[in-house]
Amino acid sequence: MTLPIISLSSFILSLFGVLGVTLFIYKSITIAVSKLGKINE
């Protein structure tokens, strides 16, 4: 009974980790684009 719970929690943690990394990359890209846009202006 404990194994499914552990696997589920680890799956959720990994899912949140992937979401966090994706959001971090997206934010860094948007910041870089905004900086490039300011330089071009």
Secondary structure, 3 states (H helix, E strand, C coil): CHHHHHHHHHHHHHHHHHHHHHHHHHHHHHHHHHHHHHHHC
